[in-house]
Amino acid sequence: MGAEWHRELYGVAVSGGGDSMALLDLMHQLLPRQVQAATVDHGLRAASADEAALVGSHCAALGVPWTCLRPPHAIKGSLQAEARLARYALLERWRRDEGIGFLLTAHHADDQLETLVMRLNRASGVGGMAGIRRRQGRILRPLLDWRRAELAQWLHARSVPHVEDPSNADPRFDRARLRLQLGQQDWLDPLAATRTAAWLDQADQALDWMVGQAIARWPDAADPAIIRDEAYPDELFRRIILHRLLAHQPGLSVRGIALDGVMAAMRGGRRAMVGALLIDPASATAPTLWRISAAPRRKPNIK
């Protein structure tokens, strides 16, 4: 570990489940005076307040500062997806407010395998198959080389209290059903999956670096409305298109299959549309040059 590891504050996201309680205990053993903890209580289950209280009590016994965070609004839409978004937003705000350097989550090798299988089934590209990243900005996941069973052994050996989240075995959720199936096989190696995901993460970063290098060589690189195609391989050109679209509309979400359709239209010399943005050939004499513009607003249908 670099010297900076010993100067930072680390915030651990602790649900009260075994994985996160093991991470809290490990971090407390490693850096006892540099750890804080936070629990997000969504209030979705009757037992959630008691689970949060268990974390608070254990943190008090360890001497670890602890905060319970609650979303200001009820979760709507997809329960697990929306809860995850709300959880990370609350934890990031807490991290900044407390002056904490990094937020740690307890994702491990078995979680990584589950994620890769789910994304494989959804036809994810290189970025998606990189799975759970070891680091995303200020989020660190130090347990990706640990198995779930190893964490359980740690908890037992140190008598660390924890709870079992019933949603982890709830067949209404895709991940819970997959977890049950993967638990019944022994030929898929979660640690090998973790190494594969790490290599794909490196490949994803390398491709993004190549996009930056390619665009920097354009004579009109400073104009974010311009897209050029210098016979780039499909994966590189796909990323160039997305890079330029995001320059116009940060946060734009485009599924891979939709981006393939945009790329096919452009290489066929046709107009493409993504959300409220148009991509048009710059001229008939420059078939490898396109310009992005805002789509005209539709006139209201007045009867």
C-alpha positions in Angstrom: 0.0 0.0 0.0 1.2 3.5 -0.7 1.9 6.0 2.0 -1.4 7.9 1.1 -3.4 4.9 2.5 -2.2 5.9 6.0 -3.3 9.5 5.7 -6.9 9.1 4.5 -10.2 8.7 6.3 -12.2 5.7 5.1 -16.0 5.5 5.2 -17.5 2.0 5.2 -21.0 1.4 3.9 -22.5 -1.1 6.5 -25.9 -2.6 6.1 -25.6 -5.0 9.0 -25.3 -8.0 6.7 -22.3 -10.3 7.0 -20.2 -9.0 4.1 -20.3 -5.3 5.2 -19.8 -6.2 8.9 -16.8 -8.2 8.0 -15.4 -5.3 5.9 -16.0 -2.9 8.9 -14.1 -5.3 11.2 -11.2 -5.8 8.8 -10.8 -2.0 8.3 -11.0 -1.4 12.0 -8.2 -4.0 12.5 -6.1 -2.4 9.7 -6.7 1.3 10.3 -8.6 1.7 13.6 -8.4 5.5 13.8 -9.2 6.2 10.2 -12.6 4.5 9.8 -16.1 5.8 9.9 -19.3 3.9 9.1 -22.7 4.7 7.7 -25.9 2.7 7.3 -28.6 3.6 4.8 -32.1 2.7 6.2 -34.6 2.8 3.4 -37.4 1.8 5.7 -38.6 -0.8 3.3 -38.8 -3.5 5.9 -40.0 -3.5 9.4 -36.7 -4.9 10.7 -34.5 -2.3 9.0 -34.5 0.1 11.9 -33.4 -2.8 14.3 -30.7 -3.8 11.8 -29.4 -0.2 11.7 -29.4 -0.1 15.5 -27.3 -3.3 15.6 -24.7 -1.6 13.4 -24.7 1.5 15.5 -24.3 -0.5 18.7 -21.4 -2.5 17.3 -19.7 0.7 16.0 -20.0 2.2 19.5 -18.4 -0.9 21.0 -15.5 -0.5 18.4 -15.2 3.2 18.9 -16.0 3.8 15.2 -18.1 7.0 14.4 -21.4 5.9 12.8 -24.2 7.7 11.0 -27.6 6.4 10.0 -28.8 7.9 6.7 -32.4 7.9 5.5 -33.7 8.9 2.0 -35.9 12.0 2.0 -38.5 10.3 -0.3 -40.0 6.9 -0.6 -38.5 4.6 -3.2 -40.4 4.4 -6.5 -40.1 2.4 -9.7 -37.7 -0.6 -9.7 -37.2 -1.3 -6.0 -33.6 -2.6 -6.0 -32.4 -0.2 -8.7 -33.9 2.9 -7.2 -32.8 1.9 -3.7 -29.2 1.5 -5.0 -29.2 5.0 -6.6 -30.6 6.6 -3.5 -28.1 4.7 -1.3 -25.0 5.8 -3.3 -26.3 9.4 -3.4 -26.7 9.5 0.4 -23.4 7.9 1.0 -21.5 10.2 -1.4 -23.1 13.3 0.3 -22.1 11.9 3.7 -18.5 11.2 2.5 -18.1 14.8 1.3 -19.7 16.3 4.4 -17.5 14.3 6.7 -14.3 15.0 4.7 -13.8 11.3 4.1 -11.3 10.3 1.4 -12.9 7.1 0.1 -16.1 5.1 0.5 -15.7 1.4 0.8 -18.3 -1.2 -0.1 -18.2 -5.0 0.6 -18.6 -6.5 -2.8 -16.7 -9.7 -3.1 -15.7 -12.4 -5.7 -19.1 -14.1 -5.6 -20.9 -10.8 -6.2 -18.6 -10.3 -9.2 -19.4 -13.6 -10.7 -23.1 -13.0 -10.3 -22.7 -9.6 -11.9 -20.8 -10.9 -14.9 -23.4 -13.7 -15.6 -26.2 -11.2 -15.4 -24.5 -8.8 -17.8 -23.5 -11.6 -20.1 -27.2 -12.5 -20.3 -28.0 -8.9 -21.2 -25.5 -8.7 -24.1 -23.2 -6.2 -22.3 -20.2 -4.8 -24.1 -16.6 -4.5 -22.8 -17.5 -1.9 -20.2 -20.4 -3.9 -18.8 -18.3 -7.1 -18.7 -15.7 -5.3 -16.6 -18.2 -5.9 -13.9 -17.9 -4.4 -10.4 -14.9 -2.1 -10.6 -12.2 -2.1 -7.8 -12.3 1.6 -7.9 -14.8 4.1 -9.3 -13.8 7.6 -8.4 -13.9 7.8 -4.6 -15.5 4.3 -4.2 -13.2 1.4 -3.3 -14.0 -2.3 -3.2 -11.2 -4.0 -1.4 -12.9 -7.4 -1.0 -13.1 -8.5 -4.6 -10.5 -11.2 -4.0 -12.4 -12.7 -1.1 -15.1 -15.4 -1.3 -18.4 -15.1 0.6 -17.5 -18.2 2.6 -14.1 -16.7 3.7 -15.9 -13.6 5.0 -18.4 -15.8 6.9 -15.4 -17.7 8.5 -14.0 -14.3 9.6 -17.3 -13.3 11.2 -17.5 -16.6 13.0 -13.9 -16.5 14.2 -14.2 -13.0 15.6 -17.9 -13.4 16.8 -18.9 -10.3 14.8 -22.7 -9.8 15.0 -24.6 -9.5 11.8 -28.0 -10.0 10.2 -29.3 -11.8 7.1 -31.2 -9.7 4.6 -34.2 -11.7 3.4 -34.1 -10.0 0.0 -30.9 -11.9 -0.7 -33.0 -15.1 -1.0 -36.2 -13.5 -2.4 -37.0 -15.2 -5.8 -38.7 -12.0 -7.0 -35.2 -10.5 -7.6 -33.0 -11.6 -10.5 -29.8 -11.6 -8.5 -31.3 -13.8 -5.7 -32.5 -16.4 -8.2 -29.1 -16.4 -9.9 -27.3 -16.6 -6.5 -29.3 -19.8 -5.7 -28.3 -21.4 -9.1 -24.6 -20.4 -8.8 -24.5 -21.8 -5.3 -25.5 -25.2 -6.7 -22.5 -25.5 -9.0 -18.7 -25.7 -8.4 -17.2 -25.3 -11.9 -17.4 -21.6 -12.3 -14.6 -20.0 -10.3 -15.5 -16.5 -8.8 -11.8 -15.6 -8.4 -11.1 -16.4 -12.0 -14.1 -14.3 -13.0 -12.8 -11.4 -10.8 -9.4 -11.6 -12.7 -11.2 -11.5 -16.0 -13.3 -8.5 -15.0 -10.1 -6.7 -13.9 -8.5 -7.3 -17.3 -11.7 -6.1 -19.1 -11.6 -3.0 -16.9 -8.1 -2.3 -18.1 -9.2 -2.9 -21.7 -12.1 -0.5 -21.2 -9.8 2.2 -19.9 -7.4 1.6 -22.8 -10.1 2.0 -25.4 -11.2 5.3 -23.7 -7.6 6.5 -23.9 -7.5 5.6 -27.6 -10.7 7.6 -28.2 -9.0 10.7 -26.6 -5.9 10.2 -28.7 -7.9 9.8 -31.9 -10.0 12.9 -31.4 -7.0 15.0 -30.4 -5.5 14.4 -33.9 -8.6 15.9 -35.7 -8.1 19.4 -37.1 -11.4 20.4 -35.6 -11.1 18.5 -32.3 -12.1 21.6 -30.3 -15.6 21.6 -31.9 -17.6 19.0 -30.0 -20.3 19.0 -32.7 -17.9 17.3 -35.2 -17.5 13.6 -35.6 -14.9 12.1 -37.9 -14.5 8.5 -39.0 -11.0 7.6 -40.1 -11.9 4.0 -40.8 -11.9 3.2 -37.1 -12.7 -0.3 -35.8 -16.3 -0.5 -34.8 -15.7 -0.5 -31.0 -13.5 2.6 -31.2 -16.0 4.4 -33.5 -18.9 3.5 -31.2 -17.1 5.1 -28.3 -16.1 8.2 -30.3 -19.8 8.7 -31.2 -20.8 8.4 -27.5 -18.0 10.7 -26.4 -19.2 13.4 -28.7 -22.9 12.9 -27.8 -22.1 13.2 -24.1 -20.2 16.4 -24.8 -23.6 17.8 -25.9 -25.8 16.1 -23.4 -24.0 14.9 -20.2 -25.7 12.0 -18.6 -27.2 10.8 -21.9 -28.1 7.1 -21.7 -27.7 5.1 -24.9 -28.0 1.3 -25.0 -25.4 -0.5 -27.0 -27.9 -1.9 -29.5 -29.2 1.7 -30.1 -25.6 3.0 -30.6 -25.0 0.2 -33.1 -28.0 1.5 -35.1 -26.6 5.0 -35.0 -23.2 3.9 -36.2 -24.8 1.8 -39.1 -26.8 4.9 -40.2 -23.8 7.1 -40.2 -21.6 4.7 -42.1 -24.5 4.4 -44.6 -24.5 8.2 -45.1 -27.9 8.6 -43.4 -29.1 10.9 -40.6 -29.2 9.5 -37.1 -31.1 10.6 -34.1 -30.4 10.0 -30.4 -32.8 11.5 -28.0 -33.1 15.2 -28.8 -29.9 15.2 -30.9 -29.4 14.8 -34.6 -26.3 13.6 -36.4 -26.2 14.7 -40.0 -23.6 14.2 -42.8 -21.6 17.4 -43.0 -21.7 17.3 -46.8 -22.1 14.9 -49.7 -18.5 15.4 -50.5 -17.3 14.5 -47.0 -18.9 11.1 -46.2 -16.7 10.6 -43.2 -17.6 13.9 -41.5 -20.8 14.5 -39.4 -22.2 17.3 -37.3 -24.3 17.0 -34.2 -27.2 19.5 -33.7 -30.3 19.8 -31.5 -33.4 18.4 -33.0 -36.0 21.1 -33.8 -38.8 21.3 -31.3 -42.1 19.9 -32.4 -44.8 22.3 -32.9 -47.7 21.8 -30.4 -50.7 20.1 -32.0 -53.4 22.8 -31.7 -56.9 21.7 -32.7 
